[in-house]
């Protein structure tokens, strides 16, 4: 993964964004030697989020309201 300083990113932002889009390789921008942001390529999944899509995935085997130490 490529890293660059924030001043270098500011000076070449358009070129860096083009390279990230082209090569699909993320770039980490640092400020005073510490990571500040990660520039990653956009992923278009094409999925539309639907409310309640995961509603059938959870199954409760026991009562979730009763205290743990009480016998069933």
PEGIGI-V744096 format. One record per run of one state. SS is the DSSP state (alpha for helix, beta for strand, coil for the rest). FROM is the first residue (numbers start at 1). TO is the last residue. If there is no record, write none. Layout:
BEGIN
ss->SS from->FROM to->TO
ss->SS from->FROM to->TO
END
This chain:
BEGIN
ss->coil from->1 to->1
ss->beta from->2 to->5
ss->alpha from->6 to->11
ss->coil from->12 to->12
ss->alpha from->13 to->23
ss->coil from->24 to->26
ss->beta from->27 to->31
ss->coil from->32 to->33
ss->beta from->34 to->39
ss->coil from->40 to->72
END
